[in-house]
């Protein structure tokens, strides 16, 4: 076990690394790490070494904060968003209130998007249809969390760099809908779902589906088809489906999920190791296939397979005619019939429990020959860290969210090995590579004799 650093050592580490970070970003746009709103937004760019330095600062600062609070106050800070440390008197769940109002009243979208320009509380309240006293209280609490800033105390408000992202990043408002509606509703039903259907991997037994049925006045005791989950529910709700897709699109555009990490990690620059035929399973509009064909000339053909309704509007660029195709395929109900040298899965398995992951691999194995390779671009959970709790919080938190929403999961290497072994003992993990800066790993699997 790693020895515990003193709070003085933590403070010294923060000071030392902050100087390194400040010097390394000097003169860059955003290098002062200010929260002042500017256009274009000042986004500092860090190389891998400075990214490591920043992460060390954040981790040390987080540990220092926890230890200065002490166990009792820390639990209060985690469990309740607003807590007075002097007497631990619990206030309202302020964070949920703030983001609920941001979403439902579109507050950020009605504050001027020009740096430095402000709006009075009175004018903003009239514009969004919210009582001015309530609006002021919500926004002043948000400001305490460094979201927005007052231009004139008690009179007017303006954007800072944090609040401005709600107007500048496409899909952010849709993401708020998950934060204030789906996630809290599902989380509140988690214990109930686990007790009612212990060990179930069915999408229809997820905590979020418990919440959905409760809101619709349906019983959670008589579920006719537990294989039907959130995807089936929102398929009949175009507005909600659009919000969900926009949110997922925004999430996967985050730097850590860039497709370049996958493209850089596969050994296909070597013509001898490059597959001639590739099938991207769950490939939707073929974005990954298009990039593979453009980057690796030795790949002769790529087929993006997905549900018929998903590929119905997919288009093949003129320059890829004859090399790119789209085919219908349901990986849960159909065996693989499209021949290839390599099969790809990107961001597929975390939506599904082990029992469904096994089914996907079993259906795939039917169409494989000895030596065929499977490439998976997904999270591989590392062991819990003694010095990187923030990363553990993000990854383990995402794992719980997949459980709440879909009965899905993120997996460790051991988890991947268990699923593969149950599906077919001929599956063998050849390698797992996690590129520097990437959120996902690249798993190479060989189908053996």
C-alpha positions as CSV (number, residue, x, y, z in Angstrom):
1,X,0.0,0.0,0.0
2,X,1.3,3.5,-0.9
3,X,2.3,5.6,2.1
4,X,0.0,8.5,2.8
5,X,1.4,11.9,2.0
6,X,1.1,14.7,4.5
7,X,-1.1,17.7,3.8
8,X,2.0,19.8,3.5
9,X,3.4,17.4,0.9
10,X,0.2,17.6,-1.0
11,X,0.2,21.4,-1.0
12,X,3.9,21.4,-2.1
13,X,3.1,19.0,-4.9
14,X,0.2,21.3,-6.1
15,X,2.5,24.3,-6.0
16,X,5.3,22.7,-7.8
17,X,3.1,21.2,-10.6
18,X,1.1,24.3,-11.0
19,X,4.3,26.3,-11.7
20,X,5.2,23.7,-14.3
21,X,1.8,23.9,-15.9
22,X,1.7,27.7,-15.9
23,X,5.2,27.8,-17.5
24,X,4.3,25.2,-20.1
25,X,1.2,27.0,-21.2
26,X,2.5,30.6,-21.0
27,X,1.4,32.6,-24.0
28,X,-1.2,30.1,-25.1
29,X,-4.8,31.1,-25.6
30,X,-6.4,30.0,-22.3
31,X,-3.0,29.6,-20.6
32,X,-4.1,31.8,-17.7
33,X,-6.9,29.3,-16.9
34,X,-9.3,32.2,-16.5
35,X,-13.1,31.7,-16.2
36,X,-13.7,34.9,-18.1
37,X,-16.0,34.4,-21.1
38,X,-14.3,35.1,-24.4
39,X,-15.0,34.5,-28.1
40,X,-13.7,32.3,-29.4
41,X,-13.5,30.3,-26.2
42,X,-10.0,30.1,-24.9
43,X,-9.2,26.4,-24.7
44,X,-5.7,25.6,-23.6
45,X,-4.0,22.7,-25.4
46,X,-1.9,20.4,-23.3
47,X,0.6,17.8,-24.6
48,X,0.7,14.4,-22.8
49,X,3.3,15.5,-20.3
50,X,1.3,18.6,-19.3
51,X,-1.9,16.6,-19.2
52,X,-0.2,14.3,-16.7
53,X,0.9,17.3,-14.6
54,X,-2.6,18.7,-14.6
55,X,-4.1,15.4,-13.5
56,X,-1.6,15.2,-10.7
57,X,-2.6,18.7,-9.5
58,X,-6.3,17.8,-9.6
59,X,-5.8,14.5,-7.8
60,X,-3.7,16.1,-5.1
61,X,-6.2,19.0,-4.7
62,X,-9.0,16.5,-4.4
63,X,-7.2,14.5,-1.7
64,X,-6.3,17.6,0.2
65,X,-9.9,18.8,0.1
66,X,-11.2,15.5,1.4
67,X,-8.6,15.3,4.2
68,X,-9.1,18.9,5.3
69,X,-12.9,18.3,5.5
70,X,-12.5,15.1,7.5
71,X,-14.8,12.0,7.2
72,X,-18.0,13.5,8.5
73,X,-18.0,16.7,6.6
74,X,-16.8,14.9,3.4
75,X,-19.7,12.5,3.5
76,X,-22.0,15.5,3.9
77,X,-20.4,17.3,1.0
78,X,-20.8,14.2,-1.2
79,X,-24.3,13.3,-0.2
80,X,-25.8,16.8,-0.1
81,X,-24.7,19.5,-2.5
82,X,-25.0,22.3,0.0
83,X,-23.9,21.7,3.6
84,X,-22.9,24.2,6.2
85,X,-19.8,22.7,7.7
86,X,-20.1,24.5,11.0
87,X,-23.2,22.5,12.1
88,X,-23.7,20.2,9.1
89,X,-27.2,21.5,8.6
90,X,-28.4,20.1,5.3
91,X,-29.8,22.6,2.8
92,X,-31.8,21.9,-0.4
93,X,-30.3,19.7,-3.1
94,X,-29.1,22.8,-4.9
95,X,-27.3,21.2,-7.8
96,X,-30.4,19.5,-9.1
97,X,-32.4,22.7,-8.7
98,X,-29.8,24.7,-10.6
99,X,-29.5,22.3,-13.6
100,X,-33.3,21.7,-13.7
101,X,-33.9,25.4,-14.0
102,X,-31.1,25.8,-16.6
103,X,-32.7,23.1,-18.7
104,X,-36.4,23.8,-18.3
105,X,-36.2,27.6,-18.5
106,X,-33.2,27.7,-20.9
107,X,-31.6,30.3,-18.7
108,X,-28.2,30.2,-20.4
109,X,-29.7,30.7,-23.8
110,X,-31.4,33.9,-22.7
111,X,-28.4,35.5,-21.2
112,X,-26.5,37.6,-23.9
113,X,-23.8,35.5,-25.6
114,X,-21.5,38.4,-26.1
115,X,-18.6,38.6,-23.7
116,X,-19.1,41.2,-21.0
117,X,-22.7,41.9,-22.0
118,X,-25.2,41.5,-19.1
119,X,-28.9,41.3,-18.5
120,X,-30.9,42.3,-15.4
121,X,-32.5,39.7,-13.2
122,X,-35.9,41.5,-13.9
123,X,-35.5,41.4,-17.7
124,X,-34.3,37.8,-17.7
125,X,-37.1,36.7,-15.4
126,X,-39.7,38.3,-17.7
127,X,-38.0,36.7,-20.8
128,X,-38.1,33.1,-19.4
129,X,-41.3,33.3,-17.4
130,X,-39.8,32.7,-14.0
131,X,-40.5,34.7,-10.8
132,X,-37.6,37.1,-10.4
133,X,-36.9,36.3,-6.7
134,X,-36.7,32.6,-7.5
135,X,-34.5,33.3,-10.5
136,X,-32.1,35.5,-8.5
137,X,-31.8,32.8,-5.8
138,X,-31.2,30.0,-8.3
139,X,-28.6,32.1,-10.2
140,X,-26.8,33.3,-7.1
141,X,-26.5,29.8,-5.9
142,X,-25.1,28.8,-9.4
143,X,-22.7,31.7,-9.1
144,X,-21.5,30.3,-5.8
145,X,-20.6,27.2,-7.8
146,X,-18.8,29.4,-10.4
147,X,-21.5,29.1,-13.0
148,X,-22.4,32.7,-14.3
149,X,-21.2,35.9,-12.6
150,X,-22.9,39.0,-11.4
151,X,-22.2,42.1,-13.4
152,X,-23.8,44.4,-10.8
153,X,-24.5,42.8,-7.4
154,X,-28.2,41.9,-6.9
155,X,-29.1,43.6,-10.2
156,X,-27.6,41.9,-13.3
157,X,-25.9,38.7,-14.5
158,X,-23.7,37.7,-17.3
159,X,-21.9,34.6,-18.7
160,X,-18.6,33.4,-17.5
161,X,-16.6,30.7,-19.3
162,X,-18.4,27.9,-17.4
163,X,-22.0,29.0,-18.1
164,X,-21.2,29.9,-21.7
165,X,-20.7,26.3,-22.6
166,X,-24.4,25.8,-22.3
167,X,-24.8,28.0,-25.4
168,X,-21.6,27.2,-27.3
169,X,-21.5,23.4,-27.3
170,X,-24.0,21.6,-29.5
171,X,-26.0,19.0,-27.6
172,X,-25.3,20.4,-24.1
173,X,-29.0,21.2,-23.5
174,X,-30.0,17.7,-24.5
175,X,-27.3,16.4,-22.1
176,X,-29.0,18.4,-19.3
177,X,-32.2,16.5,-19.9
178,X,-30.4,13.3,-18.9
179,X,-28.9,15.0,-15.9
180,X,-32.2,16.4,-14.5
181,X,-34.7,13.8,-15.7
182,X,-33.3,10.3,-16.6
183,X,-30.3,9.9,-14.3
184,X,-32.0,11.1,-11.0
185,X,-35.2,9.2,-11.7
186,X,-33.3,6.0,-12.5
187,X,-30.9,6.4,-9.5
188,X,-33.8,6.7,-7.1
189,X,-35.1,3.3,-8.3
190,X,-31.8,1.5,-8.3
191,X,-32.2,-0.3,-4.9
192,X,-35.8,-1.2,-5.7
193,X,-34.8,-2.8,-9.1
194,X,-31.9,-4.7,-7.6
195,X,-34.1,-6.1,-4.8
196,X,-37.0,-6.9,-7.1
197,X,-34.9,-8.6,-9.8
198,X,-31.5,-9.6,-8.2
199,X,-28.8,-10.4,-10.7
200,X,-31.0,-9.7,-13.8
201,X,-29.3,-8.5,-16.9
202,X,-32.5,-7.7,-18.7
203,X,-32.8,-4.1,-20.0
204,X,-36.4,-4.0,-18.9
205,X,-35.4,-4.7,-15.3
206,X,-33.1,-1.6,-15.1
207,X,-33.6,1.1,-12.6
208,X,-34.5,3.6,-15.3
209,X,-37.1,1.3,-16.7
210,X,-38.6,1.0,-13.2
211,X,-38.9,4.8,-13.1
212,X,-40.3,4.9,-16.7
213,X,-43.1,2.5,-15.8
214,X,-43.9,4.2,-12.5
215,X,-44.3,7.6,-14.4
216,X,-46.7,5.8,-16.8
217,X,-48.7,4.2,-14.1
218,X,-47.5,0.7,-15.0
219,X,-46.6,-2.1,-12.6
220,X,-43.0,-3.2,-12.1
221,X,-44.2,-6.7,-11.0
222,X,-45.7,-7.9,-14.2
223,X,-43.2,-7.1,-17.0
224,X,-44.3,-8.9,-20.1
225,X,-41.1,-8.6,-22.1
226,X,-38.1,-7.7,-20.0
227,X,-35.8,-7.6,-23.0
228,X,-37.4,-4.3,-24.0
229,X,-35.5,-1.4,-22.5
230,X,-34.9,2.3,-22.9
231,X,-34.0,2.1,-26.6
232,X,-37.4,0.6,-27.2
233,X,-39.2,3.2,-25.1
234,X,-37.6,6.2,-26.8
235,X,-38.0,4.8,-30.3
236,X,-41.6,5.9,-30.2
237,X,-40.8,9.4,-28.8
238,X,-39.0,11.3,-31.6
239,X,-38.2,14.3,-29.5
240,X,-36.6,12.2,-26.7
241,X,-34.8,10.0,-29.3
242,X,-33.3,13.1,-30.8
243,X,-32.2,14.4,-27.4
244,X,-30.6,11.1,-26.6
245,X,-28.7,10.9,-29.9
246,X,-27.5,14.4,-29.6
247,X,-26.3,13.7,-26.0
248,X,-24.4,10.6,-27.1
249,X,-23.0,12.4,-30.1
250,X,-21.7,15.2,-27.8
251,X,-20.2,12.7,-25.4
252,X,-18.3,10.8,-28.0
253,X,-16.9,14.0,-29.5
254,X,-15.0,14.5,-26.2
255,X,-11.2,14.4,-26.9
256,X,-10.7,11.2,-25.0
257,X,-13.1,9.4,-27.4
258,X,-11.6,10.6,-30.6
259,X,-11.6,7.8,-33.3
260,X,-8.0,8.7,-34.1
261,X,-6.9,6.8,-31.0
262,X,-8.4,3.6,-32.5
263,X,-7.0,4.3,-36.0
264,X,-3.6,4.9,-34.6
265,X,-3.6,1.8,-32.5
266,X,-4.4,-0.9,-35.0
267,X,-1.3,-2.2,-36.8
268,X,-2.8,-1.7,-40.3
269,X,-0.1,0.5,-41.7
270,X,1.8,-2.7,-42.3
271,X,0.2,-4.1,-45.5
272,X,1.0,-7.7,-44.4
273,X,-1.1,-7.2,-41.2
274,X,-3.9,-5.1,-42.7
275,X,-7.2,-6.9,-43.2
276,X,-8.6,-6.9,-46.7
277,X,-12.2,-7.0,-45.7
278,X,-13.7,-5.3,-42.6
279,X,-17.2,-5.4,-41.1
280,X,-18.1,-2.7,-38.6
281,X,-20.9,-4.1,-36.4
282,X,-23.3,-1.5,-35.1
283,X,-21.6,1.0,-37.5
284,X,-24.7,3.1,-38.2
285,X,-23.9,5.7,-40.9
286,X,-20.5,4.2,-41.6
287,X,-18.3,7.0,-40.1
288,X,-15.7,4.5,-38.8
289,X,-15.7,2.5,-42.1
290,X,-15.2,5.7,-44.1
291,X,-12.2,6.8,-42.1
292,X,-10.6,3.3,-42.2
293,X,-11.0,3.2,-46.0
294,X,-9.6,6.7,-46.4
295,X,-6.6,6.0,-44.2
296,X,-5.7,2.4,-45.1
297,X,-5.6,1.7,-48.8
298,X,-4.9,-2.0,-48.2
299,X,-8.4,-2.4,-46.9
300,X,-10.3,-3.4,-50.0
301,X,-13.8,-3.2,-48.6
302,X,-15.7,-2.2,-45.5
303,X,-19.3,-3.1,-44.6
304,X,-21.2,-1.2,-42.0
305,X,-23.9,-3.4,-40.5
306,X,-26.8,-2.2,-38.3
307,X,-30.6,-2.4,-38.0
308,X,-32.4,-1.8,-41.3
309,X,-34.0,1.5,-40.1
310,X,-30.6,2.8,-39.0
311,X,-28.8,2.2,-42.3
312,X,-31.9,3.3,-44.4
313,X,-30.5,6.8,-45.0
314,X,-26.8,5.9,-45.0
315,X,-24.9,7.2,-48.0
316,X,-21.7,6.1,-49.7
317,X,-19.3,8.9,-50.8
318,X,-18.5,8.9,-54.5
319,X,-14.8,8.3,-53.8
320,X,-15.7,5.1,-51.8
321,X,-18.1,3.5,-54.3
322,X,-17.3,-0.1,-54.7
323,X,-15.4,-0.2,-51.3
324,X,-18.1,0.8,-48.8
325,X,-21.4,-0.9,-48.4
326,X,-24.3,-1.1,-45.8
327,X,-26.0,-4.2,-44.8
328,X,-28.8,-5.0,-42.3
329,X,-27.9,-7.0,-39.2
330,X,-29.3,-7.4,-35.7
331,X,-26.4,-8.6,-33.5
332,X,-28.8,-10.0,-30.8
333,X,-31.0,-12.2,-33.1
334,X,-29.0,-13.0,-36.2
335,X,-25.8,-15.0,-36.7
336,X,-23.0,-13.3,-38.7
337,X,-23.2,-14.0,-42.4
338,X,-21.0,-11.3,-43.9
339,X,-17.4,-12.7,-44.4
340,X,-14.5,-10.6,-43.4
341,X,-10.9,-10.7,-42.1
342,X,-11.7,-8.4,-39.2
343,X,-14.8,-7.4,-37.3
344,X,-15.1,-4.2,-35.4
345,X,-17.2,-3.1,-32.4
346,X,-17.0,0.5,-31.2
347,X,-19.0,1.7,-28.2
348,X,-21.4,-1.3,-28.3
349,X,-20.9,-3.6,-25.4
350,X,-21.2,-1.2,-22.5
351,X,-25.0,-0.9,-23.3
352,X,-25.5,-4.6,-22.6
353,X,-25.2,-6.9,-19.6
354,X,-23.0,-10.0,-19.7
355,X,-25.8,-12.3,-20.8
356,X,-26.4,-10.1,-23.9
357,X,-22.7,-9.6,-24.6
358,X,-22.3,-13.4,-24.6
359,X,-25.2,-13.6,-27.1
360,X,-23.6,-11.0,-29.4
361,X,-20.3,-12.9,-29.4
362,X,-22.0,-16.3,-29.9
363,X,-23.8,-14.9,-33.0
364,X,-20.6,-13.5,-34.3
365,X,-18.6,-16.8,-33.8
366,X,-20.9,-18.7,-36.2
367,X,-19.5,-16.7,-39.1
368,X,-15.8,-16.7,-38.1
369,X,-12.9,-18.8,-39.4
370,X,-9.7,-19.7,-37.7
371,X,-7.4,-16.6,-37.5
372,X,-10.2,-14.0,-37.9
373,X,-9.6,-11.0,-35.7
374,X,-12.1,-8.9,-33.7
375,X,-11.3,-5.4,-32.6
376,X,-13.2,-3.7,-29.8
377,X,-12.9,0.0,-28.9
378,X,-14.3,0.3,-25.4
379,X,-13.4,1.0,-21.8
380,X,-11.3,-1.6,-20.0
381,X,-11.6,-0.8,-16.3
382,X,-8.2,-0.8,-14.5
383,X,-7.8,-1.9,-11.0
384,X,-8.7,0.7,-8.4
385,X,-5.9,3.2,-7.9
386,X,-4.5,4.6,-4.7
387,X,-3.3,7.8,-6.4
388,X,-5.9,8.4,-9.2
389,X,-9.3,8.5,-7.5
390,X,-10.7,11.1,-9.8
391,X,-10.3,8.8,-12.8
392,X,-11.7,6.0,-10.8
393,X,-14.7,8.2,-9.9
394,X,-15.3,8.9,-13.6
395,X,-15.0,5.3,-14.8
396,X,-16.8,3.6,-12.0
397,X,-19.5,6.3,-12.1
398,X,-20.0,5.6,-15.8
399,X,-20.2,1.9,-15.0
400,X,-23.0,2.6,-12.5
401,X,-24.8,4.8,-15.0
402,X,-24.8,2.0,-17.5
403,X,-26.3,-0.3,-14.9
404,X,-29.0,2.2,-13.9
405,X,-30.0,3.0,-17.5
406,X,-29.7,-0.3,-19.4
407,X,-28.4,-3.0,-17.0
408,X,-25.3,-2.6,-19.1
409,X,-21.7,-2.4,-17.7
410,X,-18.2,-1.4,-18.2
411,X,-15.7,-4.3,-18.0
412,X,-12.3,-5.0,-16.7
413,X,-9.9,-7.4,-18.5
414,X,-11.2,-10.2,-16.3
415,X,-14.8,-9.2,-17.3
416,X,-14.0,-9.3,-21.0
417,X,-12.3,-12.7,-20.7
418,X,-15.2,-14.2,-18.8
419,X,-17.7,-13.0,-21.5
420,X,-15.5,-14.3,-24.3
421,X,-14.9,-17.7,-22.6
422,X,-18.7,-18.2,-22.1
423,X,-19.5,-17.3,-25.7
424,X,-16.8,-19.5,-27.3
425,X,-13.5,-20.8,-25.9
426,X,-11.9,-20.2,-29.3
427,X,-12.0,-16.4,-28.6
428,X,-8.6,-15.2,-27.1
429,X,-7.5,-11.7,-26.2
430,X,-4.3,-11.0,-28.1
431,X,-3.6,-7.6,-26.7
432,X,-5.2,-4.6,-24.9
433,X,-3.8,-1.2,-25.7
434,X,-4.9,2.1,-24.0
435,X,-3.4,5.0,-25.9
436,X,-2.1,7.9,-23.9
437,X,-4.9,10.4,-23.5
438,X,-7.7,8.0,-24.6
439,X,-10.7,7.1,-22.6
440,X,-11.2,3.8,-24.4
441,X,-8.8,0.8,-24.9
442,X,-8.3,-1.1,-28.1
443,X,-8.9,-4.8,-27.6
444,X,-7.5,-7.2,-30.2
445,X,-9.2,-10.7,-30.2
446,X,-8.2,-13.7,-32.2
447,X,-10.6,-16.6,-33.1
448,X,-8.4,-19.7,-32.7
449,X,-8.6,-23.3,-33.7
